[in-house]
Amino acid sequence: MTGVRLDRMGRLGRPAKVVFWAGSFEQAGTQRFLVELLARLDRGAFRPIVFSALRRGELLPTIESLDVPVLEFGTGSSLASPATARGLAAAAAFLRREHVAILNCMLGIITLFGPFVGRAAAVPVVINHQRNAAYWIRGRARAATYGFVNRRLVDAVAVNSGAAGDELVSRFGVPRAKVVDVGAGVDVGRFAGAGRDERLARSLGLSGGPVVGIVAKLSEVKGHEWFLEAAARVARERGDAQFLIVGDGPRRAELEATAARLGLSDRVVFAGARNDVSALLKLMSVFALSSVSEGSPNAVMEAMAAGLPVVATDVGGIRAVAGGSGAVLVAPRDADALARGVLGMLSDVDAAAAAGRAGQRVVRERHDIAQVVRRVERLFDDLLEARAAGSCARLQGAGDGARSGRAA
């Protein structure tokens, strides 16, 4: 058939197939964002499909419950391994056979190799979705490849903060016109809901005193060692304080050993990966984030939506997210400053409550997930329209609206 226009409704008038290529589905910020996006995407216009490198993780059942196919295309121990070649070839064959209209690559290494697969499969629109600063890009070869991919192979790079966009431009030479800030979003209503669950608190061994918490994958970039060092300082001044660490990851055994070394074994609760983050936030008195690198952290927005005062490191897009909320921002890798910020919030209950209210207002006005989903859909629309017209020259004008956060 000739003369068929590839537009918002995809081939032959059907919803455009969109593949979101992720890694696995543990409880982490980008994965939670993917769930929120899949739940709200306009199914009359877009048909979502998810690719994974590892079809596992706590959020996988939730994604499957949204009637979204999840397909695993495994990779080997390196990009050059035969297993990786087979997995990528199978992914390309699927994209071509199913006439996928948009490939949206997410999560670290997939944004490095995914666009090559999309172009090999002749997918009309290929997007990288960079939801954190590119701290994982190490070594000249990888940095050069990443810069090439984002300059030459993709149609746009969606980011969730101005800081992430600035890094793409300054460090990797990506044209500013290709960078589209769709923002970072949170379901405000879900986190602003019910109050403290005493049964849940007792099940975790929380005694009723103030709780300082963090929600983050137990990985190097989240800097949990500084959270624990700060906890030790807080514990010396507040004998009733406890500390709640929500999340799991490769550093758990190491961090549990650090807590023991600091004499905190009976004061720190490692809750692991959880599906009840909104309820766990309601158990906290102060939310403290110790990251050494961030894009626009979902965890901070979720804490603000829950009405918590926030003490966080001043890295990446955290200042942009928490600006105007009364959050205390401190230098990264500075446990003393983190502890002072936490102690200040614990000692001045009125100021902490005011910061919590301000945070809820900021999230509601700037970071509601519904606004972010509309921006993503508009980006998809703009790119499909530009591709159908045979040129992406119109993207810059359309992208300007997305970059400025224009409502759909």
Residue, then its C-alpha position, 0 to 999 in steps of 0.5 A: m500500500t502506498g501513500v500511507r501517512l505515519d502520524r499520531m495514529g501510526r501505520l494504517g490509522r492504528p495507535a502508534k506502537v511505542v517501545f519503552w526499552a528499560g533494564s529491569f524493574e526494581q523499585a527505583g526512580t526511573q522504573r517508578f516513572l515508567v509505571e506512572l507513564l504507562a498507566r496514563l499514556d493515551r491508549g487511543a493514540f499510543r500502544p505501549i510495549v516494554f523491552s527489558a534486558l532482565r524481565r524481573g523486579e518488584l514493579l514487573p507485576t504492576i506493569e503487566s497489570l496495566d496490559v502492557p506486553v513485557l518482552e525480554f531481550g537478554t544481553g551477555s556479559s559485554l556488548a561484544s558477547p554473542a549473547t548480546a548480539r543475539g538479543l539485540a538482533a532479536a529486538a531489531a527483528f521485533l521492531r521491524r516486524e511489528h512496525v514500531a513507530i517510536l523507540n524510547c530508550m531509558l536507563g543507562i546503558i540502554t541509551l548507549f546501544g538502543p538507538f543503534v538497534g532502532r536505526a538498524a530496524a528503521v524505526p521512524v522515531v528514536i528517543n533517548h530518555q535521560r532521567n539522571a545525570a550521566y554519572w555512569i559514563r566513564g572512559r573516553a570510548r563510552a563517552a565518545t559513543y554516548g555523545f555520538v548517539n545523542r548528537r547523531l542517532v536520536d531525534a530527541v533526548a528527553v530529560n527530567s531536569g535542566a541540569a541533565g540537559d545542561e550536562l548533555v550540551s556541555r559535556f557531550g556536545v548535544p545540540r540544545a534544540k535536541v534536548v527536551d525537558v519534559g520534567a519529572g512527575v509524581d502522583v501528588g494525590r497518592f503521596a498526600g493521602a492517609g496518615r501514619d499507619e501504626r501497625l506498619a510502624r510496629s512491624l518495622g520496629l519503629s518505636g514512635g520517636p522521630v524517624v529520619g528516612i531515605v528512599a533510594k536504591l542501595s547503589e554508589v551514586k546515592g551516597h548512603e554511607w554519608f546518610l549513615e555517618a550523618a545518622a550517627r551524629v544525629a543519634r548522639e544528640r537525639g537518643d529517641a531518633q531512628f533511621l529508615i532506609v527504603g530500597d535495595g541494591p548491590r551495597r546492602a551488605e556493605l551498608e549494613a556493616t557500616a551501620a554496625r560499625l557506627g553503632l547504629s544496628d539497633r537504630v537503623v531499619f533496612a526495609g528493603a525494596r517496597n511497594d508501599v513507599s507512600a505509607l513508609l514516607k508517612l512514618m518519617s519525620v524528615f526525609a534526607l537524601s545523600s546522593v552524589s549525583e542526581g537528575s531530578p529525583n523522584a524520591v525528593m518529589e514523593a517526600m515533598a508530596a507526602g508533606l515531609p521536610v527535606v534535607a538533601t545534597d545540592v547536586g544535579g536537579i535537586r535545587a530545581v525540584a525543591g526550590g521554594s519548598g523550604a528544603v535544606l540543601v547541603a554539599p555532597r559527601d558532607a555528613d556533618a552538614l547533612a546531620r545539622g540540617v536534619l537536627g535543625m528540622l527535628s528541633d524546630v517542629d513549626a519550621a519543619a511543618a511549614a517546609g512540608r506544606a510548602g513542599q506539597r504546594v511546589v509539587r502540586e504546582r510544578h511536578d504533577i505527573a499528569q503534566v509530565v505525561r502530556r509533555v511526553e505525548r506532545l513530544f511523541d506527536d511532534l516527532l511523528e509529525a516531523r518524521a511524516a513530513g520528511s524533516c525534523a526541522r519543525l522540532q525546534g519550535a515544538g520543542d521550545g514549548a516542551r522545554s518551557g513546560r507549556a501545558a498541553 
